[in-house]
Amino acid sequence: MAKKKKVIRREWTKDDVRNLKILAKQKVGVAKIARKLKRTPGATAAKAYTLGVSLDTRG
């Protein structure tokens, strides 16, 4: 049986949130923002949604 990878949740810092908002305003794609913040595109999109930030979902 394959071993499941341990999920490590990192808290969103004020800097993370600020960077997310700045990059979203610049119309940077979700994948690029996620890479920059060292997070998954899903986590990035979910956080943007909770903050009410519109993201460019095309990549």
PyMOL Python script that loads the backbone (N, CA, C, O; Angstrom):
from pymol import cmd

cmd.read_pdbstr("""\
ATOM      1  N   MET A   1       0.832  -1.191   0.000  1.00  0.00           N
ATOM      2  CA  MET A   1       0.000   0.000   0.000  1.00  0.00           C
ATOM      3  C   MET A   1       0.879   1.257   0.000  1.00  0.00           C
ATOM      4  O   MET A   1       1.845   1.356   0.755  1.00  0.00           O
ATOM      5  N   ALA A   2       0.527   2.194  -0.846  1.00  0.00           N
ATOM      6  CA  ALA A   2       1.326   3.417  -0.958  1.00  0.00           C
ATOM      7  C   ALA A   2       1.188   4.261   0.305  1.00  0.00           C
ATOM      8  O   ALA A   2       0.104   4.401   0.872  1.00  0.00           O
ATOM      9  N   LYS A   3       2.308   4.810   0.722  1.00  0.00           N
ATOM     10  CA  LYS A   3       2.304   5.641   1.916  1.00  0.00           C
ATOM     11  C   LYS A   3       1.778   7.036   1.571  1.00  0.00           C
ATOM     12  O   LYS A   3       2.225   7.662   0.610  1.00  0.00           O
ATOM     13  N   LYS A   4       0.829   7.504   2.365  1.00  0.00           N
ATOM     14  CA  LYS A   4       0.236   8.811   2.105  1.00  0.00           C
ATOM     15  C   LYS A   4       1.177   9.916   2.592  1.00  0.00           C
ATOM     16  O   LYS A   4       1.759   9.818   3.672  1.00  0.00           O
ATOM     17  N   LYS A   5       1.317  10.959   1.786  1.00  0.00           N
ATOM     18  CA  LYS A   5       2.197  12.064   2.145  1.00  0.00           C
ATOM     19  C   LYS A   5       1.574  12.864   3.287  1.00  0.00           C
ATOM     20  O   LYS A   5       0.380  13.163   3.274  1.00  0.00           O
ATOM     21  N   LYS A   6       2.393  13.201   4.262  1.00  0.00           N
ATOM     22  CA  LYS A   6       1.913  13.955   5.419  1.00  0.00           C
ATOM     23  C   LYS A   6       1.596  15.390   4.992  1.00  0.00           C
ATOM     24  O   LYS A   6       2.420  16.061   4.371  1.00  0.00           O
ATOM     25  N   VAL A   7       0.403  15.844   5.329  1.00  0.00           N
ATOM     26  CA  VAL A   7      -0.008  17.203   4.978  1.00  0.00           C
ATOM     27  C   VAL A   7       0.460  18.160   6.065  1.00  0.00           C
ATOM     28  O   VAL A   7       0.119  18.007   7.238  1.00  0.00           O
ATOM     29  N   ILE A   8       1.234  19.134   5.660  1.00  0.00           N
ATOM     30  CA  ILE A   8       1.706  20.150   6.601  1.00  0.00           C
ATOM     31  C   ILE A   8       1.070  21.471   6.205  1.00  0.00           C
ATOM     32  O   ILE A   8       1.372  22.028   5.150  1.00  0.00           O
ATOM     33  N   ARG A   9       0.185  21.965   7.061  1.00  0.00           N
ATOM     34  CA  ARG A   9      -0.491  23.229   6.762  1.00  0.00           C
ATOM     35  C   ARG A   9       0.334  24.387   7.296  1.00  0.00           C
ATOM     36  O   ARG A   9       0.721  24.408   8.465  1.00  0.00           O
ATOM     37  N   ARG A  10       0.599  25.354   6.419  1.00  0.00           N
ATOM     38  CA  ARG A  10       1.311  26.552   6.840  1.00  0.00           C
ATOM     39  C   ARG A  10       0.313  27.690   6.984  1.00  0.00           C
ATOM     40  O   ARG A  10      -0.542  27.899   6.123  1.00  0.00           O
ATOM     41  N   GLU A  11       0.433  28.417   8.079  1.00  0.00           N
ATOM     42  CA  GLU A  11      -0.447  29.567   8.298  1.00  0.00           C
ATOM     43  C   GLU A  11      -0.142  30.635   7.251  1.00  0.00           C
ATOM     44  O   GLU A  11       0.988  30.759   6.780  1.00  0.00           O
ATOM     45  N   TRP A  12      -1.170  31.403   6.898  1.00  0.00           N
ATOM     46  CA  TRP A  12      -0.983  32.517   5.970  1.00  0.00           C
ATOM     47  C   TRP A  12      -0.510  33.721   6.773  1.00  0.00           C
ATOM     48  O   TRP A  12      -1.217  34.205   7.656  1.00  0.00           O
ATOM     49  N   THR A  13       0.690  34.201   6.460  1.00  0.00           N
ATOM     50  CA  THR A  13       1.220  35.378   7.158  1.00  0.00           C
ATOM     51  C   THR A  13       0.664  36.643   6.497  1.00  0.00           C
ATOM     52  O   THR A  13       0.093  36.594   5.408  1.00  0.00           O
ATOM     53  N   LYS A  14       0.844  37.761   7.176  1.00  0.00           N
ATOM     54  CA  LYS A  14       0.413  39.045   6.602  1.00  0.00           C
ATOM     55  C   LYS A  14       1.130  39.292   5.280  1.00  0.00           C
ATOM     56  O   LYS A  14       0.544  39.826   4.338  1.00  0.00           O
ATOM     57  N   ASP A  15       2.403  38.901   5.215  1.00  0.00           N
ATOM     58  CA  ASP A  15       3.181  39.067   3.980  1.00  0.00           C
ATOM     59  C   ASP A  15       2.601  38.222   2.852  1.00  0.00           C
ATOM     60  O   ASP A  15       2.493  38.683   1.715  1.00  0.00           O
ATOM     61  N   ASP A  16       2.227  36.982   3.171  1.00  0.00           N
ATOM     62  CA  ASP A  16       1.629  36.093   2.161  1.00  0.00           C
ATOM     63  C   ASP A  16       0.374  36.733   1.580  1.00  0.00           C
ATOM     64  O   ASP A  16       0.189  36.778   0.364  1.00  0.00           O
ATOM     65  N   VAL A  17      -0.481  37.224   2.464  1.00  0.00           N
ATOM     66  CA  VAL A  17      -1.741  37.825   2.036  1.00  0.00           C
ATOM     67  C   VAL A  17      -1.474  39.071   1.194  1.00  0.00           C
ATOM     68  O   VAL A  17      -2.115  39.278   0.163  1.00  0.00           O
ATOM     69  N   ARG A  18      -0.525  39.899   1.637  1.00  0.00           N
ATOM     70  CA  ARG A  18      -0.185  41.125   0.894  1.00  0.00           C
ATOM     71  C   ARG A  18       0.312  40.772  -0.508  1.00  0.00           C
ATOM     72  O   ARG A  18      -0.118  41.370  -1.494  1.00  0.00           O
ATOM     73  N   ASN A  19       1.222  39.795  -0.589  1.00  0.00           N
ATOM     74  CA  ASN A  19       1.754  39.376  -1.889  1.00  0.00           C
ATOM     75  C   ASN A  19       0.662  38.812  -2.787  1.00  0.00           C
ATOM     76  O   ASN A  19       0.643  39.079  -3.989  1.00  0.00           O
ATOM     77  N   LEU A  20      -0.242  38.036  -2.211  1.00  0.00           N
ATOM     78  CA  LEU A  20      -1.354  37.468  -2.970  1.00  0.00           C
ATOM     79  C   LEU A  20      -2.183  38.586  -3.592  1.00  0.00           C
ATOM     80  O   LEU A  20      -2.519  38.531  -4.775  1.00  0.00           O
ATOM     81  N   LYS A  21      -2.510  39.594  -2.799  1.00  0.00           N
ATOM     82  CA  LYS A  21      -3.324  40.711  -3.285  1.00  0.00           C
ATOM     83  C   LYS A  21      -2.603  41.508  -4.369  1.00  0.00           C
ATOM     84  O   LYS A  21      -3.201  41.883  -5.378  1.00  0.00           O
ATOM     85  N   ILE A  22      -1.306  41.763  -4.150  1.00  0.00           N
ATOM     86  CA  ILE A  22      -0.518  42.523  -5.133  1.00  0.00           C
ATOM     87  C   ILE A  22      -0.461  41.773  -6.463  1.00  0.00           C
ATOM     88  O   ILE A  22      -0.711  42.357  -7.517  1.00  0.00           O
ATOM     89  N   LEU A  23      -0.133  40.487  -6.413  1.00  0.00           N
ATOM     90  CA  LEU A  23      -0.012  39.688  -7.628  1.00  0.00           C
ATOM     91  C   LEU A  23      -1.356  39.540  -8.338  1.00  0.00           C
ATOM     92  O   LEU A  23      -1.415  39.546  -9.567  1.00  0.00           O
ATOM     93  N   ALA A  24      -2.432  39.407  -7.567  1.00  0.00           N
ATOM     94  CA  ALA A  24      -3.761  39.284  -8.156  1.00  0.00           C
ATOM     95  C   ALA A  24      -4.126  40.565  -8.906  1.00  0.00           C
ATOM     96  O   ALA A  24      -4.721  40.514  -9.983  1.00  0.00           O
ATOM     97  N   LYS A  25      -3.765  41.716  -8.329  1.00  0.00           N
ATOM     98  CA  LYS A  25      -4.041  43.013  -8.970  1.00  0.00           C
ATOM     99  C   LYS A  25      -3.294  43.144 -10.292  1.00  0.00           C
ATOM    100  O   LYS A  25      -3.770  43.775 -11.235  1.00  0.00           O
ATOM    101  N   GLN A  26      -2.100  42.525 -10.337  1.00  0.00           N
ATOM    102  CA  GLN A  26      -1.274  42.572 -11.551  1.00  0.00           C
ATOM    103  C   GLN A  26      -1.715  41.536 -12.579  1.00  0.00           C
ATOM    104  O   GLN A  26      -1.067  41.376 -13.613  1.00  0.00           O
ATOM    105  N   LYS A  27      -2.808  40.832 -12.304  1.00  0.00           N
ATOM    106  CA  LYS A  27      -3.368  39.811 -13.200  1.00  0.00           C
ATOM    107  C   LYS A  27      -2.409  38.645 -13.443  1.00  0.00           C
ATOM    108  O   LYS A  27      -2.381  38.060 -14.526  1.00  0.00           O
ATOM    109  N   VAL A  28      -1.620  38.319 -12.406  1.00  0.00           N
ATOM    110  CA  VAL A  28      -0.725  37.164 -12.490  1.00  0.00           C
ATOM    111  C   VAL A  28      -1.586  35.911 -12.303  1.00  0.00           C
ATOM    112  O   VAL A  28      -2.520  35.920 -11.500  1.00  0.00           O
ATOM    113  N   GLY A  29      -1.286  34.849 -13.024  1.00  0.00           N
ATOM    114  CA  GLY A  29      -2.079  33.618 -12.952  1.00  0.00           C
ATOM    115  C   GLY A  29      -1.937  32.896 -11.622  1.00  0.00           C
ATOM    116  O   GLY A  29      -0.953  33.069 -10.903  1.00  0.00           O
ATOM    117  N   VAL A  30      -2.931  32.088 -11.310  1.00  0.00           N
ATOM    118  CA  VAL A  30      -2.960  31.344 -10.048  1.00  0.00           C
ATOM    119  C   VAL A  30      -1.710  30.477  -9.874  1.00  0.00           C
ATOM    120  O   VAL A  30      -1.110  30.457  -8.799  1.00  0.00           O
ATOM    121  N   ALA A  31      -1.322  29.768 -10.926  1.00  0.00           N
ATOM    122  CA  ALA A  31      -0.171  28.859 -10.841  1.00  0.00           C
ATOM    123  C   ALA A  31       1.104  29.620 -10.481  1.00  0.00           C
ATOM    124  O   ALA A  31       1.895  29.160  -9.658  1.00  0.00           O
ATOM    125  N   LYS A  32       1.301  30.787 -11.102  1.00  0.00           N
ATOM    126  CA  LYS A  32       2.513  31.583 -10.825  1.00  0.00           C
ATOM    127  C   LYS A  32       2.498  32.142  -9.409  1.00  0.00           C
ATOM    128  O   LYS A  32       3.521  32.152  -8.724  1.00  0.00           O
ATOM    129  N   ILE A  33       1.328  32.609  -8.976  1.00  0.00           N
ATOM    130  CA  ILE A  33       1.208  33.136  -7.611  1.00  0.00           C
ATOM    131  C   ILE A  33       1.502  32.009  -6.618  1.00  0.00           C
ATOM    132  O   ILE A  33       2.242  32.196  -5.652  1.00  0.00           O
ATOM    133  N   ALA A  34       0.915  30.841  -6.869  1.00  0.00           N
ATOM    134  CA  ALA A  34       1.103  29.694  -5.981  1.00  0.00           C
ATOM    135  C   ALA A  34       2.589  29.329  -5.870  1.00  0.00           C
ATOM    136  O   ALA A  34       3.093  29.064  -4.779  1.00  0.00           O
ATOM    137  N   ARG A  35       3.277  29.320  -7.010  1.00  0.00           N
ATOM    138  CA  ARG A  35       4.701  28.987  -7.018  1.00  0.00           C
ATOM    139  C   ARG A  35       5.482  30.011  -6.199  1.00  0.00           C
ATOM    140  O   ARG A  35       6.364  29.647  -5.420  1.00  0.00           O
ATOM    141  N   LYS A  36       5.160  31.284  -6.374  1.00  0.00           N
ATOM    142  CA  LYS A  36       5.848  32.354  -5.673  1.00  0.00           C
ATOM    143  C   LYS A  36       5.638  32.265  -4.157  1.00  0.00           C
ATOM    144  O   LYS A  36       6.552  32.535  -3.378  1.00  0.00           O
ATOM    145  N   LEU A  37       4.425  31.882  -3.754  1.00  0.00           N
ATOM    146  CA  LEU A  37       4.105  31.792  -2.329  1.00  0.00           C
ATOM    147  C   LEU A  37       4.427  30.413  -1.746  1.00  0.00           C
ATOM    148  O   LEU A  37       4.200  30.164  -0.562  1.00  0.00           O
ATOM    149  N   LYS A  38       4.961  29.515  -2.592  1.00  0.00           N
ATOM    150  CA  LYS A  38       5.272  28.126  -2.203  1.00  0.00           C
ATOM    151  C   LYS A  38       4.031  27.427  -1.640  1.00  0.00           C
ATOM    152  O   LYS A  38       4.078  26.806  -0.578  1.00  0.00           O
ATOM    153  N   ARG A  39       2.917  27.544  -2.378  1.00  0.00           N
ATOM    154  CA  ARG A  39       1.666  26.911  -2.004  1.00  0.00           C
ATOM    155  C   ARG A  39       1.050  26.264  -3.227  1.00  0.00           C
ATOM    156  O   ARG A  39       1.488  26.501  -4.352  1.00  0.00           O
ATOM    157  N   THR A  40       0.026  25.441  -3.005  1.00  0.00           N
ATOM    158  CA  THR A  40      -0.640  24.798  -4.135  1.00  0.00           C
ATOM    159  C   THR A  40      -1.604  25.795  -4.779  1.00  0.00           C
ATOM    160  O   THR A  40      -2.095  26.704  -4.110  1.00  0.00           O
ATOM    161  N   PRO A  41      -1.876  25.628  -6.082  1.00  0.00           N
ATOM    162  CA  PRO A  41      -2.853  26.504  -6.736  1.00  0.00           C
ATOM    163  C   PRO A  41      -4.213  26.448  -6.034  1.00  0.00           C
ATOM    164  O   PRO A  41      -4.904  27.462  -5.937  1.00  0.00           O
ATOM    165  N   GLY A  42      -4.596  25.266  -5.547  1.00  0.00           N
ATOM    166  CA  GLY A  42      -5.870  25.122  -4.847  1.00  0.00           C
ATOM    167  C   GLY A  42      -5.927  25.944  -3.570  1.00  0.00           C
ATOM    168  O   GLY A  42      -6.924  26.615  -3.300  1.00  0.00           O
ATOM    169  N   ALA A  43      -4.861  25.891  -2.785  1.00  0.00           N
ATOM    170  CA  ALA A  43      -4.804  26.643  -1.530  1.00  0.00           C
ATOM    171  C   ALA A  43      -4.800  28.143  -1.812  1.00  0.00           C
ATOM    172  O   ALA A  43      -5.425  28.928  -1.099  1.00  0.00           O
ATOM    173  N   THR A  44      -4.082  28.519  -2.864  1.00  0.00           N
ATOM    174  CA  THR A  44      -3.997  29.935  -3.246  1.00  0.00           C
ATOM    175  C   THR A  44      -5.356  30.457  -3.684  1.00  0.00           C
ATOM    176  O   THR A  44      -5.782  31.533  -3.265  1.00  0.00           O
ATOM    177  N   ALA A  45      -6.031  29.690  -4.529  1.00  0.00           N
ATOM    178  CA  ALA A  45      -7.348  30.093  -5.017  1.00  0.00           C
ATOM    179  C   ALA A  45      -8.356  30.151  -3.868  1.00  0.00           C
ATOM    180  O   ALA A  45      -9.187  31.058  -3.814  1.00  0.00           O
ATOM    181  N   ALA A  46      -8.283  29.186  -2.954  1.00  0.00           N
ATOM    182  CA  ALA A  46      -9.203  29.150  -1.819  1.00  0.00           C
ATOM    183  C   ALA A  46      -9.008  30.372  -0.915  1.00  0.00           C
ATOM    184  O   ALA A  46      -9.976  30.975  -0.454  1.00  0.00           O
ATOM    185  N   LYS A  47      -7.746  30.725  -0.671  1.00  0.00           N
ATOM    186  CA  LYS A  47      -7.460  31.883   0.177  1.00  0.00           C
ATOM    187  C   LYS A  47      -7.937  33.168  -0.501  1.00  0.00           C
ATOM    188  O   LYS A  47      -8.512  34.040   0.150  1.00  0.00           O
ATOM    189  N   ALA A  48      -7.698  33.281  -1.798  1.00  0.00           N
ATOM    190  CA  ALA A  48      -8.143  34.460  -2.541  1.00  0.00           C
ATOM    191  C   ALA A  48      -9.661  34.584  -2.443  1.00  0.00           C
ATOM    192  O   ALA A  48     -10.193  35.682  -2.276  1.00  0.00           O
ATOM    193  N   TYR A  49     -10.348  33.456  -2.547  1.00  0.00           N
ATOM    194  CA  TYR A  49     -11.800  33.445  -2.470  1.00  0.00           C
ATOM    195  C   TYR A  49     -12.276  33.929  -1.099  1.00  0.00           C
ATOM    196  O   TYR A  49     -13.207  34.730  -1.011  1.00  0.00           O
ATOM    197  N   THR A  50     -11.641  33.446  -0.036  1.00  0.00           N
ATOM    198  CA  THR A  50     -12.054  33.861   1.311  1.00  0.00           C
ATOM    199  C   THR A  50     -11.774  35.342   1.551  1.00  0.00           C
ATOM    200  O   THR A  50     -12.454  35.989   2.347  1.00  0.00           O
ATOM    201  N   LEU A  51     -10.761  35.875   0.852  1.00  0.00           N
ATOM    202  CA  LEU A  51     -10.423  37.292   0.995  1.00  0.00           C
ATOM    203  C   LEU A  51     -11.266  38.162   0.059  1.00  0.00           C
ATOM    204  O   LEU A  51     -11.259  39.389   0.157  1.00  0.00           O
ATOM    205  N   GLY A  52     -11.986  37.508  -0.843  1.00  0.00           N
ATOM    206  CA  GLY A  52     -12.786  38.253  -1.812  1.00  0.00           C
ATOM    207  C   GLY A  52     -11.929  38.857  -2.919  1.00  0.00           C
ATOM    208  O   GLY A  52     -12.296  39.863  -3.526  1.00  0.00           O
ATOM    209  N   VAL A  53     -10.766  38.221  -3.175  1.00  0.00           N
ATOM    210  CA  VAL A  53      -9.847  38.695  -4.215  1.00  0.00           C
ATOM    211  C   VAL A  53     -10.105  37.923  -5.493  1.00  0.00           C
ATOM    212  O   VAL A  53     -10.170  36.694  -5.484  1.00  0.00           O
ATOM    213  N   SER A  54     -10.253  38.651  -6.597  1.00  0.00           N
ATOM    214  CA  SER A  54     -10.493  38.006  -7.886  1.00  0.00           C
ATOM    215  C   SER A  54      -9.164  37.584  -8.495  1.00  0.00           C
ATOM    216  O   SER A  54      -8.227  38.380  -8.556  1.00  0.00           O
ATOM    217  N   LEU A  55      -9.076  36.323  -8.949  1.00  0.00           N
ATOM    218  CA  LEU A  55      -7.838  35.816  -9.540  1.00  0.00           C
ATOM    219  C   LEU A  55      -8.022  35.517 -11.012  1.00  0.00           C
ATOM    220  O   LEU A  55      -9.118  35.183 -11.462  1.00  0.00           O
ATOM    221  N   ASP A  56      -6.934  35.642 -11.758  1.00  0.00           N
ATOM    222  CA  ASP A  56      -6.926  35.230 -13.162  1.00  0.00           C
ATOM    223  C   ASP A  56      -6.698  33.723 -13.163  1.00  0.00           C
ATOM    224  O   ASP A  56      -5.590  33.267 -12.878  1.00  0.00           O
ATOM    225  N   THR A  57      -7.722  32.950 -13.475  1.00  0.00           N
ATOM    226  CA  THR A  57      -7.631  31.492 -13.363  1.00  0.00           C
ATOM    227  C   THR A  57      -7.074  30.808 -14.607  1.00  0.00           C
ATOM    228  O   THR A  57      -7.085  29.579 -14.684  1.00  0.00           O
ATOM    229  N   ARG A  58      -6.599  31.559 -15.562  1.00  0.00           N
ATOM    230  CA  ARG A  58      -6.098  30.945 -16.805  1.00  0.00           C
ATOM    231  C   ARG A  58      -4.699  30.378 -16.684  1.00  0.00           C
ATOM    232  O   ARG A  58      -4.195  29.800 -17.647  1.00  0.00           O
ATOM    233  N   GLY A  59      -4.050  30.522 -15.532  1.00  0.00           N
ATOM    234  CA  GLY A  59      -2.740  29.911 -15.377  1.00  0.00           C
ATOM    235  C   GLY A  59      -1.663  30.841 -14.979  1.00  0.00           C
ATOM    236  O   GLY A  59      -0.515  30.425 -14.822  1.00  0.00           O
TER     237      GLY A  59
END
""", "prot")
cmd.dss("prot")
cmd.show_as("cartoon", "prot")
cmd.util.cbc("prot")
cmd.orient("prot")
